Amino acid sequence: MEKGRAFETIVGVFVLAVAIFFFDYVYKRSGWQGADGYELIARFDKADGLSEGVDVKISGVKVGKIISVSVEPESFFAVVKFYVSKNLKLPKDSSASVASDGLFGGKYLSLTPGGETEFLKENDEIENTSGPINLESLIGKFVFSNDKNKESGKK
């Protein structure tokens, strides 16, 4: 009976070690930085496509993740809370915009560093923001503006 328990114990320890290795690997590969980053806020009139876990990028390089997206009850602005890597010092006049990974790609939060010498700190707000470009409305404007030009005899 003792040999059976010893074997079960060894197998249990092995399974536990594999599970710990797996979770450590997934944690490191996920890019979640938690305590290694600092939290910032940005308000948008539209935040289409942004949700928790979406990437934050500078020049196309991932530097953080979105923590939450909510609506501010007083102003009805979308409030986006996100973190960026702590070794990244963003100037106070930096801007944030909702960008797309291509025509049919997902959205991400794009940051453009400013030129000020003062830097954003934990829980500061990025005030220069712009929402996503609505491709459908642009196409609609183009199509209908061409129809009006044809009706009036313009080319």
N, C-alpha and C positions, 0 to 999 in steps of 0.2 A: 504494500500500500504506500510506503514511503517513496518508492521510485516513481510511482504515478503522480504524486503530489509535487515532487521535485521537477518532473518534466512539465507539468501544468504551470508551475511557477516560472520556469525558464521561458516557456512559450508566451505567457502573460507579459513578462518583462520585455520580450522581443516585440510583441505587438504594441505595447505602450511606447517603446522607443521609436518604432516606425511611425506611430501616430504623432508623436512630438516632432519628429523630423519633418513630416508632411505639413503640419500646421506652421512650423517655423519657415519652411520653404514658401508656402502660400503667402504668409504674412510679408516676407521680404519681397516677393515678386509682385505683390499687389501695389506697391508704391506708396502705401499709406505711411505717412510720416508722423502723424500725431504730435507727440511732444517735440519733435524736431522742427516744427513749423510754428508760424504765428498766424492768428486769425485776423481777417479783414472783412469789411462789409462794402457792398456796392448796391445802389438802388437803380432799378431800370423801369422805364414805362412799359416795356415788354421784355419778358425773359423766356420766350418760346424756345423749347428744346433743352433748357437747363434743368437739371435735377440733381439730387444728392449723388455724389460719387463721380460726377462728370469732371473731366480734366480741366485744369487751369494751365494755360501755356503762355510763354513769352517767346516770340520769334519761332513758334512752332515746336518749342521744347517744353515738355511737361515739367511744371514747377510746383504743382499742388493739386488739390481736389476741392470740389464744392462740398460743404458740410450740410447746408440746408437752403431751401428756397421757400419763401413764404410771402404773403401779401400783408402790407402794412395797412391796418384798418382805417386810419385817418386819411392817408393820401392815395391809397390803392396802388402804390408802387410795389413792384416785386423787389423784395429784399433778399439778396444773395449773400450768404455767409460762406466764406471759403478760407482755406489756409494756403500759405506759400512756405517754401523751405526757409528755415531760419537764417541760412547763410546768404539769403537774397535780400538786399536792402533796396526797397522801392522808394523813389523820390515821392514827395507829397503831391506833386502835380501829375502823377501817373494817371492813365486812363484805362477803363475796362470796357470791353465790347463783347457781344455775343457773336461768335464766328462759326463758320461751317467747315467741315472737313472735306468739302467738295460739293458738287451739285446734289448728290443724293446721300452725302455723309451725315454723320451726327454733328451735333453742336458742341461747342466748348467755350469756356470763358477765356478770352484773349486779353492779356495785359500789355500795355505799351508804357514803358518807363518814361518819366518826364526828365526834366533837366535841373530841378531844384536841388539844393544842397541839404535840405532837411528831409528826413526819411519817415515813412509811415511806421507806426508802432502797433502793437497788439490792439485789436478792436477798433482801429481807425477806419474811416470811411473813404473810399475812392469816390470823389465827387464827379469826375468827368466820365460819363458812361454813355453808351449808345446801344440800342437794342438790335435785334437781328434785321436783316434786309428781307422783306417779304417778296419773294420771287413771283408769287401769283399776282400781287398787285402791280408789280413792274411790268409783267407780261400783259396784264389787262390794260394798263395805261398805254403801252406800245400799240396793242391791237386797236384800241378805240381811238387813239390819236391818228392812226393811219386811216381809219374809216372816216373820220371827220375831214381829213385832208383830201380824200378822194371825193367826198360829197361837195366840197367847196371848190374843186377843180385844181387843187394844189398837189404837188408831188413831193 
